[in-house]
Amino acid sequence: MRIARRLQELPPYPFAEISRLKSKAIAEGVDLLDFGIGDPDLPTPPHIVDALCAAAHDPTTHQYDETGTGTPEFRRAVADYCSDRYGFDCDPKSEILRLIGSKDGIAHLSWALVDPRDIVLVPDPGYAVYKTGATFVGATPYTLPLAPDRGYLPDLDAIPVETAQRARVLWLNYPNNPLAATANEAFFERVVAFAGKYDIIVAHDFAYAEVAFDGYRPVSFLSVSGAKEVGIEFHSLSKSYRMTGWRVGFAVGNPEIIAALAKVKSNVDSGVFLAVQRAAVAALTGPQECIAEMRAVYQKRRDLFVDGMAEIGWKIPRPAATFYVWAPIPPGFDNGQEVATALLKECGILCTPGSAYGQGGDQFVRFSLTVQGGQAEEKIREACRRIRTKIL
Ligand SMILES: *Cc1c(COP(=O)(O)O)cnc(C)c1O
């Protein structure tokens, strides 16, 4: 059987070897401490689950979502949420599009905006979907290295002029997965100027908008002057409201881009279950204590982790946002793959080698604080004990 070239051209799935070793460890009865996947281990708040149950009992939610962009209630709730929490206004009629999780929109955006052989600017390390989406339409990804000495922000001035002229889309993601880095207004202002100069569309992935600590509030790209002329922003309910399995998110911003993405999606899917949109309205407009609770839980885990590792001699920066810890590899190892393999084999600890997010992650491993299987705090303490005796 012949498989399409665009699939054959995708790099081998970077998590395959780790998944294999994980299954093997579990089969051997290893008491696994799972810091692998970034998927909230706490359940969705009950008032959101209740809203879904009630909506699912209403037969008018059982049919196709024929709105094309989301129910009026959903888009109203999103517009209010964006102005209340992020300080920018958007028109619910033309500037919002519901998504089957933000990954849906991220993967499909290139279909709307990019032609074969165009350039798409993608961060490295970064979330793989930006690059995959570009590759699927025959575009050429151009890597923007993100390095610690620049606070993991791309150096826009280092992009060759000919490359910038051929580029259609610039992908950004702050707070960042896997780097846990953040961006400020000044950076986004530079991005707006750069995008205007070269006629590049900015796509900002804001999945970790609400996952931040010590009172820090992540900045929306759209809150910066001129941003809506050049871009859109992807929001997700997955991390903010612990709704990863529900598949609901949205794109917001420039109406031409929103219309183009909506056109692609109207040709490939039939929208989001109307009951899930009602539950999303309950999340966005209901009590927000669940967000403060979530932040407190991850902040405590972050401190246990970073302080615990520092005590045993592994110095790791303390993230201001996201539930990831981006750890430089300890002395005595060549790369993150080696560290991840040793942690699994010697300590029964699962993490992700940084190279899974691109070349630039080679000297790092990523730990997710969404520790799977319960007892997260005890598992973090146990991880420090195991690493002290077996690795450091
Ligand atoms: C989790 C995550 C998303 C959100 O995906 P959904 O499809 O909304 O669940 C998007 N971008 C990044 C970088 C993520 O880590």
The ligand as an SDF file (V2000), in Angstrom:
LIG
                    3D

 15 15  0  0  0  0  0  0  0  0999 V2000
   -2.2650   21.8390   25.2970 C   0  0  0  0  0  0  0  0  0  0  0  0
   -1.8370   22.7560   24.1960 C   0  0  0  0  0  0  0  0  0  0  0  0
   -2.7600   23.2730   23.2930 C   0  0  0  0  0  0  0  0  0  0  0  0
   -4.2310   23.0430   23.5040 C   0  0  0  0  0  0  0  0  0  0  0  0
   -4.7430   22.0500   22.7650 O   0  0  0  0  0  0  0  0  0  0  0  0
   -6.3220   21.8400   22.7270 P   0  0  0  0  0  0  0  0  0  0  0  0
   -6.4760   21.3180   21.3430 O   0  0  0  0  0  0  0  0  0  0  0  0
   -7.0060   23.1460   22.9270 O   0  0  0  0  0  0  0  0  0  0  0  0
   -6.6320   20.8380   23.7730 O   0  0  0  0  0  0  0  0  0  0  0  0
   -2.3280   24.1500   22.3120 C   0  0  0  0  0  0  0  0  0  0  0  0
   -1.0430   24.5190   22.2450 N   0  0  0  0  0  0  0  0  0  0  0  0
   -0.1290   24.0620   23.1070 C   0  0  0  0  0  0  0  0  0  0  0  0
    1.2620   24.5490   23.0080 C   0  0  0  0  0  0  0  0  0  0  0  0
   -0.4870   23.1460   24.0930 C   0  0  0  0  0  0  0  0  0  0  0  0
    0.4330   22.6820   24.9380 O   0  0  0  0  0  0  0  0  0  0  0  0
  1  2  1  0
  2  3  1  0
  2 14  2  0
  3  4  1  0
  3 10  2  0
  4  5  1  0
  5  6  1  0
  6  7  2  0
  6  8  1  0
  6  9  1  0
 10 11  1  0
 11 12  2  0
 12 13  1  0
 12 14  1  0
 14 15  1  0
M  END
$$$$
